[in-house]
Amino acid sequence: MVKHPEVIITLPKNSDAYVIIITCLRAIKNHNLGSELYDFANHIKKNGHNNLLKSVSYWFTIKSI
């Protein structure tokens, strides 16, 4: 289940980690979720680089373009 399904992250196909993280940070800011930034960062760190999209999909709805 997605933690914040109302937050839709739009990512180009084959986005690198930098693009994914920056997009997520902007979404956190734009949706006033700053209080969850620490938990988001720890979740990403715990699951590692290889599972980045899986981690992000736990937090937000992902749309590819």
N, C-alpha and C positions, 0 to 999 in steps of 0.2 A: 504494500500500500504506500502511496506517495504521501509524504509528510505535508507538502504544500502543493496540491494539484492545481490550485488556481494560478500558480506562478509558472508560466510557460517560457522555457528557455529555447530560443531558436538558434540552432548551430548549423553552419555549413558542413557538408559531408567532409569527412577526413580532417576535422578540426584538431589542432594540436592541443596539448594540455594547457598552454598559455591562454588560448582563445576560450577554452572551456571554463577555466577558473575566472578569468576576467568577466565573462558573460554572467557567471553565477554571482560574482561579487556585485555587479551592477544590479542584478535582479534582487539581491538581498537589500541593497540600498533603496532601490525604487519601491519595494514593497514593505519598507520599514521593518525588516526582520533582523536589524542589527543586533538585537539581544540574542539571536541564535548563531551569530557569526562564529563564536568559539566552538560550539558544538558541530557546526558544519565543517570547520577546519580540522577538528579532531577526527571526524568521521572520514574525511578525505585522507588524512594522514594515516589513520589506522588501516584503511583498506588498500593503500598503495596506488602507485601510478598505473599499474596494469588494470586496475578496476575502477578507474576514474569515472567513466560513463555510468557504470553500475551504481557507484556512490551518488553521483549527481541525480540519477533517476530515482533514487530513494527520496531525495529532497524535493525535486521539481519535475514537472512534466517536460519532456524533451521533444522538440519538433525539429526535424531535419529539413534543410532546404538544399 
